[in-house]
Amino acid sequence: MKVAKKVFMTIPLAIVLVVAGFDIWGFFSLGTIDPAVNASRDENANRVVMVFGATGSAGDGLLKAAIDDPQVEKVYVITRRSSPRIDAGVSSGKVDMRLQKDFTDYSSLADVLPEVNTVLWGLGTSSFNVDDATYTRIHVDFPLAFVKAWLAARQNAPMSFHFIAGMGTDGSAHWALEKRRTELEVARLAQNTGLRTFSYRSAYIRPASEQANVLHYIGQGLLRPGLLVITSKELGGAMLEISARTEELANGTLIDNADSIAYAKAYRENIR
């Protein structure tokens, strides 16, 4: 009984120490980009936004940010199925949902790709859910096929592609190597065009309030001191802010979680 009691007490302490260690690491190591003060913003940079993965926990918040932005005139949602937020957006007239079965063939979007300014790419899954080949298809083949199709339809700025890669993308695991490959390849495709690509090395992305539960908020509270958490809507705001600052960040810039938090703050200040 005493052994069991000690184990029961030790596990929570170990979790607290691990979280504290991550927070200390994050606080002192993250944050390499400071948003420019009084930066010029192109009000047309996010006029037409396209969102992928809008039914997922991260993509739902990206969509919420795009819908709520007063400078976004139209939002195209490319998806296999709908959601309450997509349905509400369609009813409002701001969202145009395009059902897509094959994410390697975007010929059905030929009529809208020339007008799209900003793409928020939240489409993805955990490496625990699929085999390596399927993971590569989703996280490499899908976005690369889209960027190629988009550039075939348009190359004039402002254009920006925002890809959620995740913290640890510089690692040696299969998922990390494949996401890093996507980061490099989309940046290469964008060279000498009006497109800028950005990859977000986010840590914990808390779902939007409509999807969040108590555990999500507990995780947010534990990781906030280390700048290791951002809400999905805040991440969407950071993406839109970076898009609007057309002269600030170069094609291929990597954005860590603290950077995203900083740009999300700048976004909130700019849309007041």
C-alpha positions as CSV (number, residue, x, y, z in Angstrom):
1,M,0.0,0.0,0.0
2,K,2.8,2.4,0.9
3,V,4.6,1.7,-2.4
4,A,1.3,2.3,-4.3
5,K,0.9,5.6,-2.5
6,K,4.4,6.7,-3.3
7,V,3.9,5.9,-7.0
8,F,0.6,7.7,-7.0
9,M,2.3,10.8,-5.5
10,T,5.4,10.6,-7.7
11,I,3.6,10.5,-11.1
12,P,1.9,13.9,-10.8
13,L,5.2,15.4,-9.5
14,A,7.1,14.0,-12.4
15,I,4.5,15.5,-14.8
16,V,4.8,18.9,-13.2
17,L,8.6,18.8,-13.4
18,V,8.5,17.8,-17.1
19,V,6.0,20.6,-17.9
20,A,8.1,23.1,-15.9
21,G,11.2,22.0,-17.8
22,F,9.5,22.5,-21.2
23,D,8.2,25.9,-20.0
24,I,11.7,27.0,-19.0
25,W,13.1,25.8,-22.3
26,G,10.4,27.5,-24.3
27,F,10.6,30.8,-22.4
28,F,14.4,31.1,-23.0
29,S,14.7,29.6,-26.5
30,L,11.6,30.6,-28.5
31,G,11.0,33.9,-30.2
32,T,13.4,34.8,-32.9
33,I,11.3,37.4,-34.8
34,D,10.0,40.7,-33.4
35,P,7.1,42.2,-35.4
36,A,8.1,45.6,-36.8
37,V,6.5,48.6,-35.0
38,N,4.1,50.7,-37.1
39,A,4.7,48.4,-40.0
40,S,2.9,49.2,-43.3
41,R,0.0,46.8,-44.1
42,D,-1.5,46.0,-47.4
43,E,-5.3,46.1,-46.9
44,N,-5.8,43.9,-50.0
45,A,-3.4,41.2,-49.0
46,N,-6.1,39.1,-47.4
47,R,-9.0,40.1,-49.6
48,V,-9.7,36.5,-50.7
49,V,-8.6,33.7,-48.3
50,M,-8.7,29.9,-48.9
51,V,-8.7,27.5,-45.9
52,F,-7.8,23.8,-46.0
53,G,-8.5,21.5,-43.1
54,A,-11.3,23.6,-41.7
55,T,-13.1,20.7,-40.0
56,G,-10.0,19.9,-37.8
57,S,-9.2,21.5,-34.4
58,A,-6.6,23.8,-35.9
59,G,-8.2,24.5,-39.2
60,D,-11.5,25.4,-37.5
61,G,-9.8,28.3,-35.7
62,L,-8.1,29.4,-38.9
63,L,-11.5,29.6,-40.5
64,K,-12.9,31.5,-37.6
65,A,-10.1,34.1,-37.8
66,A,-10.7,34.5,-41.6
67,I,-14.5,34.9,-41.2
68,D,-14.1,37.4,-38.4
69,D,-11.5,39.6,-40.2
70,P,-13.3,42.7,-41.6
71,Q,-10.7,43.0,-44.4
72,V,-11.4,39.5,-45.7
73,E,-14.1,39.8,-48.3
74,K,-14.4,36.1,-49.3
75,V,-13.4,32.8,-47.8
76,Y,-13.1,29.6,-49.9
77,V,-13.2,26.4,-47.8
78,I,-11.8,23.4,-49.5
79,T,-13.0,20.3,-47.7
80,R,-14.4,16.8,-47.9
81,R,-17.3,17.6,-45.5
82,S,-19.0,20.5,-43.8
83,S,-19.1,21.7,-40.2
84,P,-21.3,24.0,-38.1
85,R,-18.8,26.9,-38.7
86,I,-18.6,26.3,-42.4
87,D,-22.4,26.1,-42.6
88,A,-22.8,29.3,-40.7
89,G,-20.2,31.0,-42.9
90,V,-22.0,29.8,-46.1
91,S,-25.3,31.1,-44.7
92,S,-23.7,34.5,-44.1
93,G,-22.5,34.7,-47.7
94,K,-18.9,35.2,-46.8
95,V,-17.9,31.5,-47.2
96,D,-17.9,29.5,-50.4
97,M,-17.5,25.8,-49.6
98,R,-16.0,23.6,-52.3
99,L,-16.2,19.9,-51.8
100,Q,-12.9,18.2,-52.8
101,K,-12.3,14.5,-53.0
102,D,-8.8,14.4,-54.6
103,F,-6.3,16.7,-52.9
104,T,-3.8,16.1,-55.7
105,D,-6.0,17.5,-58.4
106,Y,-7.2,21.0,-58.2
107,S,-8.6,21.5,-61.7
108,S,-12.1,22.0,-60.2
109,L,-10.8,25.2,-58.5
110,A,-9.6,26.8,-61.8
111,D,-12.3,29.4,-61.6
112,V,-11.2,30.8,-58.2
113,L,-7.5,30.2,-57.9
114,P,-6.6,33.3,-59.8
115,E,-8.3,35.5,-57.2
116,V,-6.9,33.9,-54.0
117,N,-4.5,36.0,-52.0
118,T,-3.9,34.0,-48.9
119,V,-4.0,30.2,-48.2
120,L,-4.2,28.9,-44.6
121,W,-3.2,25.3,-44.7
122,G,-4.4,23.4,-41.6
123,L,-5.0,20.0,-43.4
124,G,-3.2,17.2,-41.7
125,T,-3.2,14.3,-39.2
126,S,-1.0,12.8,-36.6
127,S,1.7,10.3,-37.6
128,F,0.2,7.9,-35.1
129,N,-3.0,7.7,-37.1
130,V,-1.6,6.6,-40.5
131,D,1.3,4.7,-42.0
132,D,4.3,6.5,-43.5
133,A,3.1,6.4,-47.1
134,T,-0.2,7.9,-46.2
135,Y,1.4,10.5,-44.0
136,T,3.6,11.6,-46.9
137,R,0.7,11.8,-49.3
138,I,-1.2,14.1,-46.9
139,H,1.6,16.3,-45.8
140,V,3.8,16.4,-48.9
141,D,1.8,15.5,-52.0
142,F,-1.4,17.4,-51.1
143,P,0.2,20.8,-50.4
144,L,2.8,20.6,-53.2
145,A,0.1,19.8,-55.7
146,F,-1.9,22.7,-54.5
147,V,0.9,25.2,-54.7
148,K,1.8,24.1,-58.2
149,A,-1.8,24.5,-59.3
150,W,-2.1,27.9,-57.6
151,L,1.1,29.2,-59.2
152,A,-0.1,27.9,-62.6
153,A,-3.1,30.1,-62.2
154,R,-1.6,33.2,-60.6
155,Q,1.9,34.6,-59.7
156,N,1.3,38.2,-58.9
157,A,1.6,39.5,-55.3
158,P,0.1,39.7,-52.8
159,M,0.1,36.0,-52.3
160,S,1.0,34.0,-49.2
161,F,0.9,30.3,-48.2
162,H,0.8,29.4,-44.5
163,F,1.6,25.8,-43.6
164,I,1.4,24.3,-40.1
165,A,4.4,22.1,-39.6
166,G,4.7,21.8,-35.8
167,M,7.4,22.0,-33.3
168,G,10.1,19.4,-33.8
169,T,10.0,19.6,-37.6
170,D,13.8,19.9,-37.6
171,G,14.0,16.4,-36.1
172,S,14.9,13.0,-37.6
173,A,11.5,11.2,-37.4
174,H,9.7,10.4,-40.6
175,W,7.0,12.9,-40.0
176,A,9.5,15.7,-39.3
177,L,11.6,14.9,-42.3
178,E,8.5,15.0,-44.6
179,K,7.1,18.2,-43.2
180,R,10.6,19.8,-43.6
181,R,10.6,18.6,-47.1
182,T,7.3,20.4,-47.7
183,E,8.7,23.6,-46.1
184,L,11.7,23.6,-48.4
185,E,9.8,22.6,-51.6
186,V,7.0,25.1,-51.4
187,A,9.6,27.9,-50.7
188,R,11.5,26.7,-53.8
189,L,8.4,26.7,-55.9
190,A,7.6,30.3,-54.8
191,Q,11.0,31.7,-55.8
192,N,10.9,34.4,-58.4
193,T,7.1,34.7,-58.1
194,G,4.8,36.9,-56.0
195,L,4.2,34.1,-53.5
196,R,5.7,34.1,-50.0
197,T,5.5,30.8,-48.0
198,F,5.6,30.5,-44.3
199,S,5.9,27.5,-42.0
200,Y,4.6,27.5,-38.4
201,R,6.6,25.5,-35.9
202,S,3.7,25.6,-33.5
203,A,3.7,23.7,-30.2
204,Y,0.2,23.2,-28.6
205,I,-2.6,24.7,-30.6
206,R,-5.7,25.0,-28.4
207,P,-8.9,24.5,-30.3
208,A,-11.3,27.4,-30.7
209,S,-13.6,28.0,-27.7
210,E,-16.6,26.2,-29.4
211,Q,-14.5,23.0,-29.5
212,A,-12.4,23.4,-26.4
213,N,-13.0,21.4,-23.2
214,V,-11.6,21.6,-19.6
215,L,-8.6,19.6,-20.5
216,H,-7.7,21.9,-23.3
217,Y,-7.8,24.9,-21.0
218,I,-5.7,23.1,-18.4
219,G,-3.1,22.3,-21.0
220,Q,-3.2,26.0,-22.0
221,G,-2.6,27.1,-18.5
222,L,0.3,24.7,-17.9
223,L,2.1,25.7,-21.1
224,R,1.4,29.4,-21.3
225,P,4.5,30.4,-19.2
226,G,6.8,28.8,-21.7
227,L,5.1,30.4,-24.7
228,L,4.3,26.9,-25.9
229,V,0.5,27.4,-26.5
230,I,-1.5,29.4,-28.9
231,T,-5.2,29.2,-29.8
232,S,-6.2,28.1,-33.3
233,K,-7.9,31.5,-33.9
234,E,-4.9,33.4,-32.6
235,L,-2.7,31.4,-35.0
236,G,-5.0,32.3,-37.8
237,G,-4.7,36.0,-36.8
238,A,-0.9,35.7,-36.8
239,M,-1.1,34.3,-40.4
240,L,-3.3,37.1,-41.6
241,E,-1.1,39.7,-40.0
242,I,2.0,38.2,-41.6
243,S,0.2,38.2,-45.0
244,A,-0.7,41.9,-44.6
245,R,2.9,42.8,-43.8
246,T,3.9,42.2,-47.4
247,E,7.4,43.7,-47.1
248,E,8.4,42.3,-43.7
249,L,9.2,38.6,-43.9
250,A,10.9,36.7,-46.7
251,N,9.6,33.7,-48.5
252,G,10.4,30.5,-46.6
253,T,10.5,32.1,-43.1
254,L,10.0,29.7,-40.2
255,I,7.7,30.9,-37.5
256,D,8.0,29.4,-34.0
257,N,5.3,29.5,-31.4
258,A,6.5,32.6,-29.6
259,D,6.8,34.4,-33.0
260,S,3.1,33.4,-33.7
261,I,2.1,34.8,-30.3
262,A,3.8,38.1,-31.1
263,Y,2.2,38.5,-34.5
264,A,-1.2,37.5,-33.1
265,K,-0.9,40.3,-30.6
266,A,0.0,42.7,-33.3
267,Y,-3.0,41.5,-35.3
268,R,-5.4,42.2,-32.5
269,E,-4.0,45.7,-32.1
270,N,-4.3,46.4,-35.8
271,I,-7.9,45.3,-36.3
272,R,-9.3,47.2,-33.3
